[in-house]
Amino acid sequence: MIIFVISKAVDIFIKDSSKFDIPKSSLQFLTGGGDIYTCATSAKMRHTENVHMCTITSIFDLYEIIKRSKKVVTF
């Protein structure tokens, strides 16, 4: 399973959230075999390339992920 975050969704991995334990949930997802990616442009727009728990990649990789997926969920 893959999670690809873009735009404002990147903020959740940069800033602390008192409402949700994002690092804990992300670690559980990653140790369960999942991957989390983020768009390099989205990270740069937020003046960071250190997005916790995410692999920085490109929007072109998102296209390839979607192309080879059987199901895609967006929100």
N, C-alpha and C positions, 0 to 999 in steps of 0.2 A: 504494500500500500504506500502511496506517495501523497504528501501534502506539499503543495506549492503555494507560497504566500507572495502576494504582490501588493503594491500600493500601500494603503493605510494598515493592512494586515501585518506588515513588517513591524509596525510599532509595538505590537504585543510581545515580540521577542526582544525588543530593545529596552523597553521601559518596564519597571516593576508594576505588577498588578496586585492590589490587595484583595481583589474579588476572587481571582482564580490563581491556582498554583501552576502557572504555565511551565516552569522548568520541570516540575515533577511529572506532569502529564506528558510533556515532550519526551522526557527520558523513558517513561513507560512505553510510549509509542515506538521510540527508537530501539529499545531493547527487545521489543516484540517483533522486530524485523521491518519496521517502517522507515521511510526516509522523509526528511523535511528539507525542501529547497526554497530559496528566495531569489528573486530577480536582482541582479547586481545594480541595475539602474534604480530600482526602488530603494535599495540600501544606500546608494550614493546620494540620492535625493534627501535622505534623512541624516546625511553627514556621518555615516558609519559604514564600515565594512566588517564590523564585528557583531554579526547577528547571532546571538546565542542559539545553539542547537541546530542552526540551519546551514546548509551548504549553499554558498553563493554560486549562482549559475546565470544563465541567460534566458531570455524569453524564447529564444529559438529552441532551447532544451524543453521548455514547457510545451511547445508545439509538438516535439517528438514524443513526449510523454503522452499527450492527448492522442496523437496519431496511433500509437500502439496499444492504447487502453481499450478494454472492453466496455468499461463504464466510467463516466466522469460525473462528479457531483460538484456543483459550484454554489457559492453563496457569498 
